[in-house]
Amino acid sequence: MLTLLFIFRLKCNERVLHNEEIRVLRKQVKINDDYRKEIARQQAEIH
């Protein structure tokens, strides 16, 4: 019984870590998109 509980807790921890990783990745993608939009805007101003 104790091992099942331990495995369950490990799985929960994995899920929390996974969710955190996804959040960080989404944030990085958003920053990259904002960066690309800003470059495009600046290039449009130049031309």
N, C-alpha and C positions, 0 to 999 in steps of 0.2 A: 504494500500500500504506500509506503514511504517513497519508494522509487517512482511510482506513478505520479505522486504529488510533485516530486522533484523534476521529473520530465515535463510535467504541465507548467511548472514555474519557469523552466528553461524556455519553453515554447512562448510563453507570455513575454519574457524578456526579449526573445528574438523578434517578436512582433513589434514591441516598443522600439527597438533599435531600427528595425526595418522602416517603420513609420517615420522615425526621425531622419533616416537617410533620405527617404523620398521627399520629405519637407525641405531638406537642405538642397537636394537636386533641383526641385521646383524653383526654389529661391534663386539658385545659380542660373537657371534657364531664363527666369524673369529678368535678372540683371543683364544677361547677355542680350536679350531682346531689346531692353531699354537702351543699351549701349549701341546696338545696331541702328535703332530708330534715331538716336541722337546724331550718329555719324551721317546717316542719310539726310537728316534735316540740315546739318551743317553743309554738306555737299550741295544740297538744293539751293542754299543761300549763296554759295560761291558762284554757281552757274547761272 
